[in-house]
Amino acid sequence: MQPASTDIASAYTPWARILVFVGLILTMVMAALDQSIVSTALPTVVSDLGGLAHMSWVVTAFMLTSTIATPLYGKLSDMFGRRPLLGFSIGAFLVASLLCGVAQSMWQLIFFRGLQGIGAGGLMTLSQTVIGDMVTPQQRGRYQGLFTGAFAVSSVTGPFLGGVLTSALSWRWVFLVNLPVGLLAFTLIMLSLPAGGAESKPRIDYLGAILLSIATAGFLLLFNSLGTSLSWTSPLTFLLLGGSLAVFLLFIRQERRAPEPLVSLGLLRIADFSVCVAATGVMSFAMMGYTFIFRQKTAKNISRNLHLPSLCPIQFR
């Protein structure tokens, strides 16, 4: 990531700093809500659109594309500036949210959720990166704490808000509610965030991006299918696992050789950085695990209410 400095932080006027900060908080809240708000609306979505067997892909498609896009936004924002990449991510997220809100079939919703994930991949990453540019290193912890608190509150209230919107209005408002929030955030950021400079001759690690995308897609598809459509002892399971690991090792090799690597592996030699990455990984694992269990319980309840064979491989009491 582009290092913050006192000179960059001083380029913001107090009023511009406040407007950008509000816009970034709204961006963070919107991204955090969207990870959990959809879960409680899924029963109504299935009742309206059908496609119970494909319900899990509403969440998986979003996770797949957002996971692939996240490191790309970070590196590209170093090359082309924060504002254009952040503006693109918010714009793509809002357009996809509108398309999700008007979807007429389950497959349309899954496809639009994938598009939404492309925009979402830059929301949390770039909002925190911009904070690193806005403030001095001495102030950074305080601001990052506020963002972490906003993320935590939004993640917890997401399922409740999804239930309220679905009951009071329609499941479509689970997606459409992003529009006013996102438009306000987009306006504040585009008007107040400095454009920044772009590299004269940016060198993009295309091979690294392709390898990372293939490895990430392989792992997510494997873990999403295990125990359901894919047996633990199936040859395809071992093939998918081995292939994903092989591509991931090729990605690591590419990042060590690339002149402008997509992910700087040297950062992992910094103890503080490695500990923070590990802690974030554990937190994300717990949160995504909760989402998976909640989704599986939802599938089981829908199957029982519709008198269908259970689609949940895990038995809950």
Secondary structure as UniProt FT lines:
FT   HELIX           6..10
FT   HELIX           14..36
FT   TURN            37..38
FT   HELIX           39..41
FT   HELIX           42..49
FT   HELIX           52..54
FT   HELIX           56..80
FT   HELIX           82..101
FT   HELIX           106..134
FT   HELIX           137..168
FT   TURN            171..172
FT   HELIX           173..176
FT   HELIX           178..192
FT   HELIX           206..225
FT   TURN            227..229
FT   TURN            232..233
FT   HELIX           235..257
FT   HELIX           265..269
FT   HELIX           271..305
FT   TURN            306..307
//
